[in-house]
């Protein structure tokens, strides 16, 4: 299985290689990871987004109503 550090490293490599946007948060809703697709989609780099809240970095716009709401 490997050490916890190696498992974490493999998990981050996997998340980064996914073709969809991936944003991971801690239990308080603070961002702990963005993959490259999420960086492009949000306009935030991982370095800028880490420890920010989802509502600060990501806005969802409803497809039918075009009403925006915090992520």
Secondary structure, 3 states (H helix, E strand, C coil): CCCHHHHHHHHHHHHHHCCCCCEEECCCCEEEEECHHHHHHHCCCHHHHCCCEHHHHCEEECCCCCCEEEC
